[in-house]
Amino acid sequence: MEVENLCLGCMSKKKEGDLKCPVCGFIEGTEPESPLFLPPGAVLENKYLIGRVLGQGGFGITYLAWDLNLNVKLAIKEYFPQDLASRAAGHSQVSAYSGSMGSQYEYGLDKFLQEARTLAKFEGHPNIVSVRDFFKANGTAYFVMSYVEGITLKEHLANSGGILPIDQARGILMPVMDALREVHAVNVLHRDISPDNIFINKKGQVILIDFGAARQAIGEKGRSLSIILKPGYAPEEQYRSKGIQGPWTDIYAIAATYYHLITGQQPPESLERLVDDPLQPPTQLGSELNENEERALLKALAVRADNRFQTVEEFQSALMGNVPLESMAVNTSASQVIESKSVSQQKVAKKGFSPFLLIGLLLVLAVGAAGYFLWNGGFLGTETVAEPLDEPLEEVNEPLLEEQQLTTVNTTGNSAGNIINGGLVATEEDWIYFRSNEGGSLHKGKLDGSGATVLSADSTWFINVAGGWIYYSNRDDQNRIYKIDVNGGGRAALTDGGAWFVTLDDGWLYYLDQNDEYRLYKINIDGEGKTRLSDDSAWFINVMDEWIYYINRDDGNKIYRIRSDAGGREVLNEHASSNISISDGWIYYSNEAEGSKLYRMKPDGTENAAVNERSSWFINATKGWIYYADAEDNFSLNKVRFDGTERVKLASEPVRFINVIGDWIFFLDQTEDDTVYKVRLDGTGRSSAESGF
């Protein structure tokens, strides 16, 4: 597309010579609303064309942008705390004020980049904003995000008359809580949850945006915290420079958001609740919450942190009615109203108890449990948010016509050619099966570039292939594991819930169950024999010699292993680790205790030593080399020998999900979210996976 004909208001194509965009009405040459904004038409890093401002706050500005290399629309967030820095009209350079404000600016800048690095680790998570690139420029910093069309929860609430039905509110916030569990597991807090920072795209997908690391850091460094926090959503510990924050801090904010959605009123500011708490129970404001849910909500909104739930999992469980009422007593005026009502109900109950009541309660719990899977999948229960599928799914769970004989190609990672940590490509014989560039649909093509065929419209992830069948995680159906034959027939669902890091080995699919705290499971290739292998909340899977290796998030991200029969569970190291890959009798991993440097150790945990001083991500070790994304060099694609020698840079673009198959390296380019690229082992021949070999 000719850049001269791009509308800087919406990045649509205009006719040559047109000043007014026929799509959005933006008039070329329109001055920005504020002299502090980057002028439309500015270019960052020689590849990002800046358009109109999408939004601004006291600490940053978000712009519409266009990638000049990839021809895709993006959103770019600029670090710009307006009380600490300024910019001359028509210029790009940001100038921090001198003295203490300058030091606050620099401190916040570091936290802004730290936030970008953190969010980049969750690339691919359906409910966390996707960061594709980040860099310093113009005396400040930027991070690049996928552009997603939709509205904020605040806008959706306003469009719905200021209040939402309980089921819809719950359906929106359950995926947000799932996302919080993920970030809390790596000791990251959001710190700024509110309806402003929850986004709903056109497909009804709920996305948590705008983590408040820089904002909170600047406040702790010297500015008044009461100025930077959102009244009604921030708990009292955030107002104190020495307040101890943790998961309970985000729990208060998500509970305050829930309260606002179902009552139409945001809670009183937490500081006003310290002495004489004016918070009213939702049922007194007209909400039809049941007693369990109301108690859970009020406990999550407790003024003092030690009276709240300490983990998001506990809060979710309580909302589902899985926590006894008596354990949710909180000494607030609102909870005392609930307590007195509960006592009255108990007195009535003592007069007699009907067995039909018990049956009714059990039915309610069963319906509630089934409903949770819908909330967890992001189905919002209203046509104004979620759009139905264009056509019904094919019948699933159909029986196999005959027993499949699987041939294991490579048990390092899984059976499809050393695919680990999010395999988006798999191979069998001379065919490649891969996630396409248009919506992630499942494609196949021959190694010579011929025979390109669409097998399924499902958005695919974690692709495996063996015995003439393809196994994958279906992102269009809550990440459930599906199978389809290599000609596109026999499509069927194998699991009843979402699956991550799906690995196939010797007739079994190993995966992390998204609906069970990401615990390690296995099922056989026809969907039978589902078995939980470990109670640990896990991340990453590698399978080798009857052992499954994984990161145990319940034990400080240490590397564990367990046999495929669930026996012999043991810890292999004593420090936080990530991004594991196993090859040639060694485990290669990022040592988080050493700045994510590349380490290796034997499968029994011995001979632990550094291989490379670089911060390494998306590790894939095979054929004598370790392929990785260098976090210290914009996540560029690199390789290094197993012994740490001969480090070679193969591609400058930021990459993730590195798969090595035959003579090619496949990866996702972080600057283009849905495109699978390939490059030869020596770094030549870079091209789209769909362009042949």
C-alpha positions as CSV (number, residue, x, y, z in Angstrom):
1,M,0.0,0.0,0.0
2,E,1.3,3.5,-0.9
3,V,2.0,5.3,2.3
4,E,1.0,8.6,0.7
5,N,-2.6,7.3,0.3
6,L,-2.9,6.1,3.9
7,C,-5.5,7.9,6.1
8,L,-3.7,8.7,9.4
9,G,-7.0,8.6,11.2
10,C,-7.8,4.9,10.4
11,M,-5.0,3.6,8.2
12,S,-7.4,2.9,5.4
13,K,-6.5,3.5,1.7
14,K,-7.7,6.8,0.2
15,K,-7.8,7.8,-3.5
16,E,-4.9,9.8,-4.6
17,G,-5.5,13.5,-4.0
18,D,-8.3,13.0,-1.5
19,L,-7.9,15.1,1.7
20,K,-10.9,13.6,3.6
21,C,-11.0,9.9,4.3
22,P,-14.2,8.3,3.0
23,V,-14.1,5.7,5.9
24,C,-13.5,7.8,9.0
25,G,-13.8,11.4,7.9
26,F,-10.3,12.3,9.1
27,I,-8.9,15.3,7.1
28,E,-5.3,15.2,6.0
29,G,-3.2,17.9,7.7
30,T,-5.4,18.1,10.8
31,E,-3.3,19.3,13.7
32,P,-3.1,17.0,16.8
33,E,-5.5,17.9,19.6
34,S,-2.6,18.6,22.0
35,P,0.9,20.0,21.2
36,L,2.3,17.3,23.4
37,F,1.2,14.6,20.9
38,L,3.5,13.2,18.2
39,P,2.5,14.8,14.9
40,P,0.6,12.4,12.6
41,G,3.0,11.2,10.0
42,A,6.0,10.9,12.4
43,V,8.0,7.6,11.9
44,L,9.6,5.6,14.8
45,E,12.4,3.2,14.3
46,N,12.2,3.7,10.6
47,K,9.2,1.4,10.4
48,Y,6.3,2.6,12.5
49,L,4.2,5.4,10.9
50,I,2.3,7.3,13.6
51,G,-1.4,8.2,13.1
52,R,-4.0,9.8,15.3
53,V,-4.1,9.5,19.1
54,L,-6.3,6.6,20.3
55,G,-6.2,7.6,24.0
56,Q,-4.1,9.4,26.6
57,G,-3.6,9.4,30.4
58,G,-1.4,11.2,32.8
59,F,1.4,8.7,32.1
60,G,1.2,7.8,28.5
61,I,-0.2,8.3,25.0
62,T,-1.5,5.6,22.7
63,Y,-1.3,6.1,19.0
64,L,-2.7,4.3,15.9
65,A,0.3,3.2,13.8
66,W,1.2,1.4,10.6
67,D,4.1,-1.1,10.2
68,L,5.8,0.1,7.0
69,N,7.6,-3.3,6.5
70,L,4.7,-5.6,7.2
71,N,1.8,-3.4,6.1
72,V,-0.3,-4.0,9.2
73,K,-2.2,-1.7,11.6
74,L,-0.8,-1.5,15.1
75,A,-1.2,0.5,18.4
76,I,1.8,2.1,20.0
77,K,2.0,3.3,23.6
78,E,4.4,6.1,24.4
79,Y,5.7,6.7,28.0
80,F,4.9,10.3,28.7
81,P,4.2,11.4,32.3
82,Q,3.0,14.9,31.6
83,D,3.8,16.3,35.0
84,L,7.5,15.2,34.7
85,A,8.3,15.9,31.0
86,S,7.3,18.0,28.0
87,R,7.6,18.2,24.3
88,A,7.7,21.2,21.9
89,A,4.8,21.4,19.4
90,G,5.6,19.6,16.2
91,H,8.6,17.8,17.6
92,S,9.2,14.2,18.7
93,Q,11.8,14.6,21.4
94,V,10.6,14.3,25.0
95,S,12.5,16.4,27.6
96,A,12.3,15.4,31.3
97,Y,12.3,18.2,33.9
98,S,15.4,18.6,36.0
99,G,16.0,17.7,39.6
100,S,13.8,15.2,41.5
101,M,11.2,15.1,38.7
102,G,13.9,14.0,36.3
103,S,14.9,11.1,38.6
104,Q,11.2,10.1,38.9
105,Y,10.9,10.2,35.1
106,E,13.9,7.9,34.7
107,Y,12.6,5.5,37.4
108,G,9.2,5.3,35.7
109,L,10.9,4.8,32.3
110,D,12.7,1.8,33.6
111,K,9.4,0.4,35.0
112,F,7.6,1.1,31.7
113,L,10.2,-1.1,29.8
114,Q,10.0,-3.7,32.5
115,E,6.3,-3.8,32.0
116,A,6.8,-4.3,28.3
117,R,9.2,-7.2,28.9
118,T,6.8,-8.8,31.3
119,L,3.9,-8.6,28.9
120,A,6.0,-10.0,26.1
121,K,6.3,-13.2,28.1
122,F,2.5,-13.6,27.9
123,E,2.5,-13.3,24.1
124,G,-0.3,-15.6,22.9
125,H,-2.4,-15.5,26.0
126,P,-5.9,-14.8,24.9
127,N,-6.8,-12.5,27.8
128,I,-3.6,-10.4,28.2
129,V,-2.7,-7.5,25.9
130,S,-0.2,-8.6,23.3
131,V,3.2,-6.7,23.2
132,R,5.1,-7.3,19.9
133,D,8.0,-4.9,20.2
134,F,9.4,-2.3,22.5
135,F,12.3,0.2,22.3
136,K,13.7,3.5,23.4
137,A,13.6,6.6,21.2
138,N,13.0,10.4,21.4
139,G,14.2,10.5,25.0
140,T,11.4,8.1,26.1
141,A,10.2,4.6,25.3
142,Y,7.5,2.8,23.4
143,F,5.9,-0.6,23.2
144,V,4.1,-1.9,20.1
145,M,0.8,-3.8,20.4
146,S,-1.5,-5.6,18.1
147,Y,-4.4,-3.3,17.1
148,V,-7.7,-4.8,18.2
149,E,-11.0,-3.3,17.4
150,G,-13.6,-3.1,20.2
151,I,-14.6,-1.1,23.2
152,T,-13.6,-0.9,26.9
153,L,-15.7,-2.4,29.6
154,K,-16.4,1.2,30.7
155,E,-17.9,1.9,27.3
156,H,-19.8,-1.3,27.2
157,L,-21.3,-0.6,30.7
158,A,-22.4,2.9,29.5
159,N,-23.9,1.4,26.3
160,S,-25.9,-1.1,28.5
161,G,-27.5,1.5,30.7
162,G,-24.9,1.6,33.4
163,I,-25.6,-1.9,34.9
164,L,-25.0,-5.4,33.7
165,P,-26.9,-8.7,34.4
166,I,-25.0,-10.8,37.0
167,D,-24.3,-13.6,34.5
168,Q,-22.8,-11.3,31.9
169,A,-20.7,-9.4,34.4
170,R,-19.4,-12.7,35.7
171,G,-18.7,-14.0,32.2
172,I,-16.6,-10.9,31.4
173,L,-14.6,-10.9,34.6
174,M,-13.8,-14.7,35.0
175,P,-11.4,-14.6,32.0
176,V,-9.8,-11.5,33.5
177,M,-9.3,-13.4,36.8
178,D,-7.8,-16.3,34.8
179,A,-5.3,-13.8,33.3
180,L,-4.5,-12.4,36.7
181,R,-3.7,-15.9,38.0
182,E,-1.1,-16.2,35.2
183,V,0.6,-12.9,35.9
184,H,0.5,-13.5,39.7
185,A,2.2,-16.9,39.2
186,V,5.3,-15.0,38.0
187,N,5.1,-12.4,40.8
188,V,3.7,-9.6,38.6
189,L,0.7,-7.4,39.7
190,H,-1.5,-5.4,37.5
191,R,-2.2,-2.6,40.0
192,D,-4.7,-0.7,38.0
193,I,-7.7,-2.9,37.2
194,S,-10.9,-1.0,36.5
195,P,-13.5,-0.9,33.7
196,D,-11.1,1.4,31.8
197,N,-8.5,-1.3,31.5
198,I,-10.6,-4.2,30.4
199,F,-11.2,-4.4,26.7
200,I,-13.8,-6.4,24.7
201,N,-13.0,-7.0,21.1
202,K,-15.5,-7.5,18.3
203,K,-15.5,-11.3,18.9
204,G,-16.4,-10.9,22.5
205,Q,-12.9,-11.8,23.7
206,V,-12.0,-10.0,27.0
207,I,-8.4,-8.6,27.2
208,L,-6.7,-7.1,30.2
209,I,-4.7,-4.0,29.2
210,D,-2.6,-1.2,30.7
211,F,-0.6,-2.7,33.5
212,G,0.2,0.1,36.0
213,A,3.9,-0.6,36.7
214,A,5.3,2.8,35.7
215,R,2.4,4.8,37.2
216,Q,2.7,3.0,40.6
217,A,6.5,3.3,40.5
218,I,6.4,7.1,40.0
219,G,3.9,7.4,42.8
220,E,6.1,5.4,45.2
221,K,9.1,7.5,44.1
222,G,7.7,10.8,45.3
223,R,4.4,11.9,43.7
224,S,1.1,11.8,45.6
225,L,-0.3,8.3,45.2
226,S,-3.9,9.7,45.7
227,I,-3.4,11.5,42.4
228,I,-2.4,8.5,40.3
229,L,-4.9,5.9,41.7
230,K,-8.5,5.4,40.6
231,P,-10.8,6.1,43.6
232,G,-13.2,3.2,44.3
233,Y,-10.9,0.6,42.7
234,A,-7.6,1.0,44.5
235,P,-7.3,-0.6,48.0
236,E,-5.9,1.3,50.9
237,E,-2.4,-0.3,50.8
238,Q,-1.9,1.4,47.4
239,Y,-2.2,4.8,49.0
240,R,0.6,4.1,51.4
241,S,4.2,4.2,50.1
242,K,5.1,1.3,52.4
243,G,1.8,-0.6,51.9
244,I,2.4,-4.3,51.3
245,Q,0.9,-5.2,47.9
246,G,0.3,-8.6,46.5
247,P,-2.4,-10.6,44.7
248,W,-4.9,-9.3,47.3
249,T,-4.4,-5.8,45.8
250,D,-5.6,-6.9,42.4
251,I,-8.4,-8.9,44.0
252,Y,-9.8,-5.8,45.6
253,A,-9.8,-4.0,42.3
254,I,-11.5,-6.8,40.3
255,A,-14.1,-7.1,43.1
256,A,-14.7,-3.4,43.0
257,T,-15.2,-3.7,39.2
258,Y,-17.6,-6.5,39.7
259,Y,-19.5,-4.5,42.3
260,H,-19.8,-1.5,39.9
261,L,-21.0,-3.7,37.0
262,I,-23.9,-5.3,38.9
263,T,-25.0,-2.3,41.1
264,G,-24.3,0.6,38.8
265,Q,-22.3,2.2,41.5
266,Q,-18.5,2.1,42.2
267,P,-17.6,1.4,45.8
268,P,-16.6,4.2,48.1
269,E,-12.9,5.2,48.1
270,S,-11.1,2.7,50.3
271,L,-9.6,5.4,52.5
272,E,-13.2,6.5,53.4
273,R,-13.9,3.0,54.6
274,L,-11.2,2.8,57.2
275,V,-13.3,4.1,60.1
276,D,-17.0,4.1,59.3
277,D,-17.5,1.9,56.3
278,P,-20.4,3.1,54.0
279,L,-20.2,0.2,51.6
280,Q,-23.7,-1.3,51.0
281,P,-24.2,-5.0,50.1
282,P,-25.1,-5.3,46.4
283,T,-28.5,-6.9,47.3
284,Q,-29.4,-3.7,49.1
285,L,-28.8,-1.8,45.8
286,G,-31.1,-4.2,43.9
287,S,-28.6,-6.9,42.8
288,E,-29.9,-10.5,42.8
289,L,-26.6,-12.1,44.0
290,N,-27.0,-15.3,46.0
291,E,-25.6,-15.3,49.5
292,N,-22.4,-17.2,48.7
293,E,-21.5,-14.8,45.9
294,E,-22.3,-11.7,47.9
295,R,-20.2,-12.9,50.9
296,A,-17.4,-13.7,48.5
297,L,-17.6,-10.3,46.9
298,L,-17.6,-8.5,50.3
299,K,-14.7,-10.5,51.5
300,A,-12.7,-9.6,48.4
301,L,-13.6,-5.9,49.1
302,A,-12.4,-6.0,52.7
303,V,-10.6,-2.8,53.6
304,R,-7.7,-4.6,55.3
305,A,-5.6,-6.8,53.0
306,D,-5.4,-9.7,55.5
307,N,-9.2,-10.0,55.5
308,R,-9.4,-10.6,51.8
309,F,-8.8,-13.7,49.7
310,Q,-5.1,-14.1,49.3
311,T,-5.2,-15.7,45.8
312,V,-7.5,-15.2,42.8
313,E,-8.1,-18.9,42.8
314,E,-9.7,-18.7,46.3
315,F,-11.9,-15.8,45.1
316,Q,-13.1,-17.6,42.0
317,S,-13.8,-20.8,44.1
318,A,-15.8,-18.7,46.6
319,L,-17.8,-17.1,43.8
320,M,-18.7,-20.6,42.6
321,G,-20.0,-21.5,46.0
322,N,-17.2,-23.8,46.9
323,V,-16.2,-22.1,50.1
324,P,-18.2,-22.4,53.4
325,L,-20.2,-19.3,54.3
326,E,-18.8,-19.2,57.8
327,S,-15.2,-18.8,56.4
328,M,-16.2,-15.6,54.6
329,A,-17.1,-13.5,57.6
330,V,-15.5,-10.0,57.4
331,N,-15.9,-7.3,60.0
332,T,-17.5,-4.6,57.9
333,S,-20.9,-3.0,58.1
334,A,-21.9,-4.5,54.8
335,S,-20.9,-8.0,55.9
336,Q,-22.7,-7.6,59.2
337,V,-25.9,-7.0,57.2
338,I,-25.4,-10.2,55.4
339,E,-24.4,-12.1,58.6
340,S,-27.6,-11.0,60.3
341,K,-29.7,-12.1,57.3
342,S,-27.9,-15.4,57.3
343,V,-28.7,-16.0,61.0
344,S,-32.4,-15.3,60.4
345,Q,-32.4,-17.8,57.6
346,Q,-30.7,-20.4,59.8
347,K,-33.5,-19.9,62.5
348,V,-36.1,-20.5,59.9
349,A,-34.2,-23.6,58.7
350,K,-34.2,-25.1,62.2
351,K,-38.0,-25.4,62.0
352,G,-37.7,-28.1,59.4
353,F,-35.7,-29.2,56.4
354,S,-37.1,-30.5,53.1
355,P,-35.1,-33.1,51.0
356,F,-36.5,-31.3,47.9
357,L,-34.5,-28.2,49.0
358,L,-31.3,-30.3,49.0
359,I,-32.1,-31.6,45.5
360,G,-32.7,-28.0,44.3
361,L,-29.4,-26.9,45.8
362,L,-27.5,-29.7,44.1
363,L,-29.0,-28.7,40.7
364,V,-28.0,-25.1,41.2
365,L,-24.4,-26.1,42.0
366,A,-24.3,-28.4,38.9
367,V,-25.6,-25.6,36.6
368,G,-23.2,-23.2,38.2
369,A,-20.2,-25.5,37.6
370,A,-21.2,-26.0,33.9
371,G,-21.6,-22.2,33.6
372,Y,-18.1,-21.7,34.9
373,F,-16.7,-23.3,31.8
374,L,-18.6,-20.8,29.7
375,W,-17.4,-17.9,31.7
376,N,-13.8,-19.2,31.6
377,G,-14.0,-19.4,27.8
378,G,-15.1,-15.8,27.5
379,F,-18.7,-16.3,26.4
380,L,-20.4,-13.3,27.6
381,G,-24.1,-14.2,27.3
382,T,-25.2,-11.2,25.2
383,E,-25.4,-10.4,21.5
384,T,-24.1,-6.9,22.2
385,V,-20.7,-8.3,23.1
386,A,-20.2,-11.8,21.8
387,E,-20.9,-12.7,18.1
388,P,-22.1,-16.3,17.2
389,L,-20.1,-18.5,15.0
390,D,-20.9,-18.1,11.3
391,E,-21.6,-21.8,11.1
392,P,-22.1,-24.6,13.6
393,L,-19.2,-26.8,14.6
394,E,-19.0,-30.2,13.0
395,E,-20.0,-33.1,15.2
396,V,-17.2,-33.9,17.7
397,N,-16.0,-36.9,19.6
398,E,-16.7,-39.3,16.8
399,P,-15.1,-42.8,17.1
400,L,-12.0,-43.7,15.2
401,L,-12.6,-45.9,12.2
402,E,-9.7,-48.0,13.1
403,E,-6.9,-48.2,15.6
404,Q,-4.2,-45.7,14.7
405,Q,-0.5,-46.8,14.7
406,L,1.7,-43.9,15.7
407,T,5.3,-43.6,14.8
408,T,7.4,-41.4,17.1
409,V,9.6,-39.1,15.0
410,N,11.4,-37.3,17.8
411,T,10.6,-37.6,21.5
412,T,12.5,-34.5,22.3
413,G,9.7,-32.0,22.9
414,N,7.1,-34.1,21.1
415,S,6.6,-36.5,18.2
416,A,6.5,-33.9,15.5
417,G,10.1,-32.8,15.1
418,N,11.4,-31.0,18.2
419,I,8.3,-28.8,18.6
420,I,8.2,-27.3,22.1
421,N,6.9,-24.3,24.0
422,G,4.1,-23.6,21.6
423,G,4.6,-25.5,18.4
424,L,2.9,-23.9,15.5
425,V,4.3,-26.2,12.8
426,A,4.5,-30.0,12.6
427,T,5.8,-32.4,10.0
428,E,5.2,-36.0,8.8
429,E,7.0,-37.5,5.9
430,D,7.3,-34.7,3.3
431,W,4.3,-32.6,4.5
432,I,4.4,-29.6,6.7
433,Y,1.3,-28.8,8.8
434,F,1.2,-25.2,10.1
435,R,-0.9,-22.3,11.4
436,S,-1.7,-20.0,8.5
437,N,-1.2,-16.2,8.3
438,E,-5.0,-15.5,8.0
439,G,-6.7,-16.2,11.4
440,G,-4.4,-19.1,12.3
441,S,-6.4,-21.7,10.2
442,L,-4.8,-25.1,9.8
443,H,-2.9,-25.6,6.5
444,K,-0.6,-28.1,4.9
445,G,1.9,-28.0,2.2
446,K,4.7,-30.0,0.7
447,L,8.4,-29.3,1.4
448,D,8.8,-28.3,-2.2
449,G,6.1,-25.6,-1.8
450,S,3.4,-27.5,-3.7
451,G,0.0,-28.9,-2.6
452,A,-1.0,-26.0,-0.3
453,T,-4.3,-26.9,1.2
454,V,-6.6,-25.5,4.0
455,L,-7.6,-28.4,6.3
456,S,-9.7,-26.5,8.9
457,A,-10.9,-23.0,9.6
458,D,-10.1,-23.5,13.3
459,S,-7.6,-21.1,14.8
460,T,-4.8,-23.5,15.7
461,W,-2.0,-23.7,18.3
462,F,0.2,-26.4,19.6
463,I,0.1,-28.5,16.4
464,N,1.2,-32.2,16.5
465,V,1.0,-34.9,13.8
466,A,1.4,-38.7,13.8
467,G,-0.1,-41.7,12.2
468,G,-2.0,-39.7,9.6
469,W,-3.8,-37.5,12.2
470,I,-3.2,-33.9,13.3
471,Y,-3.7,-32.9,16.9
472,Y,-4.0,-29.3,17.9
473,S,-5.4,-26.8,20.4
474,N,-8.5,-25.1,18.9
475,R,-8.4,-21.4,20.0
476,D,-11.9,-20.9,18.5
477,D,-13.3,-23.4,21.0
478,Q,-11.7,-22.5,24.4
479,N,-8.4,-24.1,23.4
480,R,-9.8,-27.7,23.5
481,I,-7.7,-30.4,21.9
482,Y,-9.0,-31.4,18.5
483,K,-7.9,-34.0,15.9
484,I,-8.4,-34.1,12.2
485,D,-7.0,-36.4,9.6
486,V,-4.3,-35.2,7.2
487,N,-6.9,-34.8,4.5
488,G,-9.2,-32.6,6.6
489,G,-11.7,-35.3,7.6
490,G,-12.8,-36.9,10.9
491,R,-12.6,-33.6,12.8
492,A,-13.4,-34.3,16.5
493,A,-12.8,-32.7,19.9
494,L,-10.9,-34.8,22.4
495,T,-11.0,-32.8,25.6
496,D,-13.7,-31.0,27.5
497,G,-11.5,-28.0,28.4
498,G,-8.7,-25.9,27.3
499,A,-5.2,-27.3,26.8
500,W,-1.7,-25.7,26.8
501,F,1.7,-27.0,25.6
502,V,0.1,-30.0,24.0
503,T,2.8,-32.7,23.5
504,L,2.3,-36.1,21.7
505,D,4.4,-39.1,22.5
506,D,3.9,-42.8,22.1
507,G,0.1,-42.6,21.6
508,W,-0.5,-40.2,24.5
509,L,-1.2,-36.5,24.5
510,Y,0.3,-34.6,27.4
511,Y,-1.0,-31.2,28.2
512,L,-1.7,-28.5,30.9
513,D,-5.4,-28.3,31.7
514,Q,-6.5,-24.7,31.4
515,N,-9.6,-25.4,33.5
516,D,-7.7,-27.1,36.3
517,E,-5.1,-24.6,37.3
518,Y,-2.8,-25.8,34.4
519,R,-2.2,-29.1,36.1
520,L,-0.4,-31.8,34.1
521,Y,-2.7,-34.3,32.3
522,K,-2.6,-37.0,29.7
523,I,-5.2,-38.6,27.4
524,N,-4.8,-41.2,24.7
525,I,-5.2,-40.3,21.0
526,D,-8.9,-41.1,20.9
527,G,-9.7,-38.9,23.9
528,E,-10.0,-41.7,26.4
529,G,-8.0,-42.4,29.6
530,K,-7.8,-38.9,30.9
531,T,-5.4,-38.9,33.9
532,R,-4.1,-36.1,36.1
533,L,-0.4,-36.8,36.5
534,S,0.5,-34.1,39.0
535,D,-1.2,-31.6,41.4
536,D,1.3,-29.0,40.5
537,S,0.4,-25.9,38.5
538,A,2.8,-26.3,35.6
539,W,4.2,-24.4,32.6
540,F,6.1,-25.8,29.6
541,I,6.3,-29.5,28.8
542,N,9.1,-31.7,27.4
543,V,8.9,-35.5,27.2
544,M,11.9,-37.8,27.1
545,D,12.4,-41.5,28.0
546,E,9.1,-41.9,29.9
547,W,9.6,-38.7,31.9
548,I,7.7,-35.4,31.6
549,Y,9.8,-32.3,32.4
550,Y,7.9,-29.1,33.4
551,I,8.1,-25.8,35.3
552,N,6.4,-26.1,38.7
553,R,4.7,-22.7,39.4
554,D,3.6,-23.8,42.8
555,D,7.3,-24.2,43.9
556,G,9.0,-21.0,42.7
557,N,9.2,-22.0,39.0
558,K,11.7,-24.8,39.7
559,I,12.1,-27.6,37.1
560,Y,10.4,-30.8,38.1
561,R,10.0,-34.2,36.4
562,I,7.5,-37.0,36.8
563,R,7.1,-40.3,35.0
564,S,4.3,-40.8,32.5
565,D,2.7,-43.2,35.0
566,A,2.6,-40.3,37.6
567,G,5.3,-41.9,39.7
568,G,8.8,-40.7,40.7
569,R,8.0,-37.0,41.0
570,E,11.1,-34.9,41.9
571,V,12.5,-31.4,41.8
572,L,15.7,-31.0,39.7
573,N,16.9,-27.5,40.6
574,E,16.6,-24.9,43.3
575,H,16.1,-21.7,41.4
576,A,13.4,-20.2,39.2
577,S,13.6,-21.4,35.6
578,S,11.7,-21.1,32.3
579,N,11.7,-22.0,28.6
580,I,13.0,-25.6,28.9
581,S,14.1,-27.7,26.0
582,I,15.7,-31.2,26.1
583,S,18.2,-32.6,23.6
584,D,21.1,-35.1,23.5
585,G,20.8,-35.9,27.2
586,W,20.7,-32.4,28.5
587,I,18.0,-30.0,29.7
588,Y,18.5,-26.4,28.5
589,Y,16.6,-23.6,30.2
590,S,16.5,-19.9,31.1
591,N,17.7,-19.4,34.6
592,E,15.5,-16.6,36.0
593,A,17.7,-16.3,39.1
594,E,20.5,-15.2,36.7
595,G,18.7,-12.8,34.5
596,S,17.3,-15.6,32.3
597,K,20.8,-16.6,31.2
598,L,21.0,-19.9,29.2
599,Y,21.8,-22.9,31.5
600,R,21.9,-26.6,31.1
601,M,21.8,-29.6,33.4
602,K,21.5,-33.4,33.2
603,P,18.0,-34.9,33.3
604,D,18.6,-35.9,36.9
605,G,19.5,-32.3,37.9
606,T,23.2,-32.7,38.1
607,E,26.0,-30.9,36.3
608,N,24.1,-27.6,36.4
609,A,26.1,-24.8,34.6
610,A,25.8,-21.7,32.4
611,V,26.0,-22.1,28.6
612,N,25.5,-18.6,27.4
613,E,25.5,-15.2,29.2
614,R,22.7,-13.9,27.1
615,S,19.1,-13.6,28.4
616,S,17.4,-16.4,26.4
617,W,13.7,-17.1,25.6
618,F,11.8,-19.6,23.4
619,I,14.6,-22.1,23.6
620,N,14.8,-25.0,21.2
621,A,17.8,-27.3,21.4
622,T,18.4,-29.7,18.6
623,K,21.1,-31.0,16.2
624,G,24.0,-29.7,18.2
625,W,22.6,-26.1,18.4
626,I,20.4,-24.1,20.8
627,Y,18.1,-21.8,19.0
628,Y,16.7,-18.9,21.1
629,A,15.3,-15.4,21.2
630,D,17.9,-13.0,22.7
631,A,16.0,-10.7,25.1
632,E,19.0,-8.4,25.3
633,D,18.8,-7.8,21.5
634,N,15.2,-7.1,20.8
635,F,14.4,-10.9,20.9
636,S,16.4,-11.5,17.8
637,L,16.8,-15.1,16.6
638,N,20.2,-16.6,17.6
639,K,21.9,-19.9,17.9
640,V,24.8,-21.2,19.9
641,R,26.5,-24.6,20.2
642,F,25.5,-27.0,23.0
643,D,28.8,-26.1,24.8
644,G,28.2,-22.3,24.5
645,T,30.6,-21.6,21.6
646,E,30.0,-20.1,18.1
647,R,27.1,-17.8,18.9
648,V,25.4,-16.7,15.6
649,K,22.7,-14.1,15.0
650,L,20.3,-15.5,12.4
651,A,17.6,-12.8,12.2
652,S,17.2,-9.3,13.6
653,E,13.4,-9.3,13.9
654,P,11.9,-10.2,17.4
655,V,10.8,-13.8,17.4
656,R,8.9,-16.3,19.5
657,F,7.8,-19.9,19.4
658,I,10.9,-21.3,17.7
659,N,10.5,-24.7,15.9
660,V,13.3,-26.5,14.1
661,I,12.2,-29.0,11.4
662,G,14.6,-30.4,8.9
663,D,16.7,-27.6,7.4
664,W,14.4,-24.9,8.5
665,I,13.6,-22.8,11.6
666,F,10.0,-21.7,12.0
667,F,8.9,-18.9,14.3
668,L,6.4,-16.2,14.8
669,D,7.6,-12.7,14.1
670,Q,6.7,-10.5,17.2
671,T,6.0,-7.6,14.9
672,E,3.3,-9.5,13.0
673,D,1.2,-11.5,15.4
674,D,-0.4,-14.1,13.1
675,T,2.4,-14.8,10.6
676,V,4.6,-17.9,10.7
677,Y,8.0,-17.3,9.1
678,K,10.8,-19.6,8.3
679,V,14.5,-19.2,7.8
680,R,17.3,-21.7,6.9
681,L,19.5,-23.0,9.7
682,D,22.2,-20.6,8.5
683,G,19.9,-17.6,8.6
684,T,19.3,-17.3,4.8
685,G,16.0,-17.6,2.9
686,R,13.7,-15.8,5.3
687,S,10.1,-16.0,4.0
688,S,6.6,-16.7,5.1
689,A,5.8,-20.4,5.8
690,E,3.2,-20.3,3.1
691,S,5.6,-19.3,0.4
692,G,7.1,-22.8,-0.2
693,F,10.6,-24.2,0.5
